[in-house]
Amino acid sequence: MNFLRAVVGQTLRNLRQTWSSQVLTLLTISLSVLIFSFFFLIYVNVLNAGKELGDNLRLIVYLDDEPSKPLQEEYRQKILRFDRVEKIEFITSRQAYERFRKQLGHDQDVLEGMPEDFLPPSIEVYPVRSLSTLTRIKRFSDYLQTLPGVLKVQYGREWIDRFYSFVKLMRVVVILSGLLLIMTTTFMVAHTIRLTLCSRERELELLRLLGASNHYIRAPFFLEGALQGLAGSICG
């Protein structure tokens, strides 16, 4: 108990004697934590946005002809063989025409004279809603393109590529800012403790002559460094 009281008292005295460098260390650590937290928060929000975008993700597989029931089942089995999906929906040419007509709204007259089967039939594949699904979407699309009778696979490739480029960039920034935080904290705490050691060199020599153990001498400095890191993290 006396040892702990002495260590705490010595630590508080160290903090008072080097208060200016302590404040500088605290501000530097707080700024580093703030920078890291800022980029990490952006990274987390981007990942959450990706999950929400993934909820509306679908692959549209355009076919050259209306598939029969046996062929639909064959398509279904081949799709499920590659990856799990939430839903597989077959859209006929007539259904595609009705959808398109409703989307046009008041401009439906542009379809006058057009046959109702001029749009190709398609398969709408809804992948499982997860961020990891987005990372495999291109391979999934390439696989669907190899199925017999497939004309084209559409899934919004451009925005997915841009999204993942940004995710990779933010991941690098978060890692670099984390390394900066570790390096800054280590350097500033070590520098402050070094200043304290220099200012108390004679006192420490006297303690050694009086028979003080290394644990007794070092403990206040370890506690001082821990308090600096904790205070900087809280302020950040």
matplotlib code that plots the C-alpha trace (Angstrom):
import matplotlib.pyplot as plt

x = [0.0, 2.8, 4.6, 1.4, 0.9, 4.6, 4.3, 1.1, 2.6, 5.8, 3.8, 1.7, 4.9, 6.4, 3.3, 3.4, 7.1, 6.8, 3.3, 4.1, 5.5, 2.6, 0.1, 1.9, 1.9, -1.8, -2.7, -0.6, -2.1, -5.6, -5.1, -3.8, -6.8, -9.1, -7.6, -7.8, -11.4, -12.4, -11.2, -12.3, -15.8, -15.9, -14.7, -17.5, -20.1, -18.9, -19.2, -22.7, -23.7, -22.3, -24.6, -27.6, -26.8, -26.4, -29.9, -31.1, -28.5, -29.7, -28.2, -30.3, -29.5, -30.8, -31.7, -32.0, -35.3, -38.0, -36.8, -39.1, -40.0, -37.3, -34.7, -35.8, -35.1, -31.7, -30.9, -31.9, -29.7, -26.7, -27.1, -27.5, -24.4, -22.3, -23.6, -26.5, -29.2, -32.2, -34.5, -34.5, -37.2, -37.9, -39.2, -41.0, -40.8, -44.4, -43.7, -40.7, -42.9, -45.5, -42.8, -41.3, -44.7, -45.4, -42.0, -42.7, -45.9, -47.4, -45.0, -46.4, -47.5, -43.9, -44.6, -47.4, -46.8, -44.1, -44.6, -45.1, -42.3, -39.6, -37.8, -35.7, -36.7, -34.5, -33.6, -33.4, -31.0, -31.0, -27.8, -27.7, -27.6, -24.2, -21.1, -19.1, -21.5, -20.6, -16.9, -17.9, -20.4, -18.1, -17.1, -20.8, -21.6, -18.8, -20.2, -23.8, -22.4, -21.2, -24.7, -26.2, -28.5, -27.3, -27.0, -25.8, -25.5, -26.2, -25.6, -24.3, -20.6, -19.4, -20.7, -19.6, -16.0, -16.0, -17.4, -14.7, -11.9, -13.0, -13.3, -9.7, -8.5, -10.2, -8.8, -5.3, -6.0, -7.3, -4.3, -1.8, -3.6, -3.6, 0.2, 0.6, -1.4, 0.9, 4.1, 3.0, 1.9, 5.0, 7.3, 5.6, 5.3, 8.9, 10.1, 8.1, 9.4, 12.9, 12.6, 11.4, 14.3, 16.8, 15.2, 15.3, 18.6, 20.3, 17.2, 17.2, 20.9, 20.2, 17.3, 19.6, 22.2, 19.6, 18.8, 15.5, 14.6, 14.3, 10.6, 10.2, 12.1, 10.4, 6.8, 6.0, 7.2, 5.2, 2.1, 2.8, 3.0, -0.3, -2.0, -0.8, -2.1, -5.4, -6.0, -5.1, -7.5, -10.3, -9.8, -9.6]
y = [0.0, 2.4, 1.4, 2.3, 5.6, 6.5, 5.6, 7.7, 10.6, 10.5, 10.3, 13.4, 15.3, 14.3, 15.6, 19.0, 19.5, 18.9, 20.2, 22.1, 19.0, 17.0, 19.4, 19.2, 15.4, 15.4, 17.6, 15.6, 12.3, 13.7, 15.1, 11.7, 9.9, 12.4, 11.9, 8.1, 8.2, 10.5, 8.2, 5.1, 6.5, 7.3, 3.8, 2.2, 4.4, 3.5, -0.2, 0.3, 2.2, -0.7, -3.1, -0.9, -0.7, -4.4, -4.8, -3.5, -5.3, -7.7, -9.2, -9.2, -12.0, -11.3, -14.4, -15.0, -16.9, -17.8, -20.7, -23.7, -25.0, -27.7, -25.1, -22.7, -25.4, -26.1, -22.4, -22.3, -25.3, -23.8, -20.4, -22.0, -24.2, -21.1, -19.1, -18.7, -16.3, -14.7, -15.0, -16.1, -14.6, -15.4, -12.4, -13.1, -10.7, -9.6, -9.0, -6.9, -4.9, -4.2, -3.1, -0.8, 0.6, 1.5, 3.1, 5.4, 6.7, 9.5, 8.7, 5.3, 6.4, 6.0, 2.2, 2.4, 0.0, -1.9, -5.6, -6.7, -9.2, -6.9, -6.9, -10.0, -12.4, -12.3, -13.9, -11.6, -12.9, -11.4, -12.3, -12.8, -9.4, -9.0, -6.9, -10.0, -10.7, -7.4, -8.5, -11.6, -10.0, -9.7, -13.4, -14.2, -12.1, -13.8, -17.2, -16.3, -15.0, -18.6, -20.1, -21.3, -18.8, -15.8, -12.5, -10.1, -9.8, -6.4, -5.5, -1.9, -2.7, 0.9, 2.0, -1.2, -0.7, 2.9, 1.9, -0.7, 1.5, 4.0, 1.3, 0.1, 3.7, 4.3, 1.0, 2.2, 5.6, 4.0, 1.7, 4.6, 6.9, 4.0, 3.6, 7.4, 7.2, 4.5, 6.1, 9.6, 8.3, 6.2, 9.1, 11.8, 9.7, 8.5, 12.1, 13.4, 10.7, 11.3, 15.0, 13.9, 11.6, 14.3, 16.8, 14.3, 12.6, 13.6, 12.6, 9.2, 8.7, 9.5, 7.0, 4.3, 5.2, 4.9, 1.4, 2.0, -0.9, -0.6, -1.3, 1.6, 4.0, 2.9, 2.5, 6.2, 6.6, 3.6, 5.0, 8.5, 7.0, 5.1, 8.2, 10.2, 7.7, 7.3, 11.0, 11.6, 8.9, 10.3, 13.8, 12.6]
z = [0.0, 0.9, -2.4, -4.4, -2.5, -3.2, -6.9, -7.4, -5.5, -7.5, -10.8, -9.8, -9.0, -12.4, -14.1, -12.2, -12.9, -16.7, -17.2, -20.4, -22.2, -20.7, -22.3, -25.7, -25.5, -24.6, -27.5, -30.0, -28.9, -29.0, -32.5, -33.7, -32.2, -33.7, -37.2, -36.9, -35.6, -38.4, -41.2, -39.4, -39.1, -42.8, -43.5, -41.4, -42.9, -46.4, -45.5, -44.2, -47.3, -49.4, -47.4, -48.1, -51.8, -51.8, -50.6, -54.0, -56.1, -58.8, -61.9, -65.0, -67.4, -70.9, -72.9, -76.7, -76.3, -73.9, -71.7, -71.3, -67.8, -67.9, -69.1, -66.4, -63.8, -65.4, -65.2, -61.6, -60.7, -62.4, -60.7, -57.3, -58.0, -58.2, -55.1, -52.8, -53.9, -52.3, -55.4, -59.0, -61.2, -64.8, -66.8, -70.2, -73.1, -72.4, -68.7, -69.7, -72.1, -69.4, -67.0, -69.6, -70.5, -66.8, -66.4, -69.4, -67.7, -69.8, -72.6, -73.3, -76.8, -78.0, -77.9, -80.4, -83.3, -81.3, -80.9, -77.2, -77.5, -78.8, -75.5, -74.7, -71.9, -68.8, -65.5, -62.5, -59.9, -56.4, -54.5, -50.8, -49.1, -47.7, -48.4, -49.3, -52.1, -53.7, -53.8, -55.8, -58.1, -61.1, -60.9, -60.6, -63.7, -65.7, -64.7, -65.7, -69.0, -69.8, -69.5, -72.8, -74.5, -72.5, -74.5, -71.8, -68.0, -66.5, -62.8, -62.5, -62.8, -63.0, -59.6, -57.9, -59.3, -58.1, -54.7, -54.1, -55.3, -52.7, -50.0, -50.7, -50.6, -47.2, -45.9, -46.7, -45.1, -41.9, -41.6, -42.2, -39.7, -37.2, -37.7, -37.4, -34.1, -32.7, -33.8, -32.5, -29.2, -28.7, -29.7, -27.6, -24.5, -24.7, -25.3, -22.3, -20.0, -21.3, -20.3, -16.9, -16.5, -17.4, -15.0, -12.1, -12.9, -9.6, -7.6, -9.3, -8.5, -4.9, -4.8, -6.1, -3.5, -0.8, -2.1, -4.0, -6.3, -10.1, -9.8, -7.4, -9.7, -13.0, -11.8, -11.8, -15.4, -16.6, -14.8, -16.3, -19.8, -19.3, -18.0, -21.0, -23.5, -21.7, -21.4, -25.0, -26.2, -24.0, -25.3, -28.9]

ax = plt.figure().add_subplot(projection="3d")
ax.plot(x, y, z, "-o")
ax.set_aspect("equal")
plt.show()
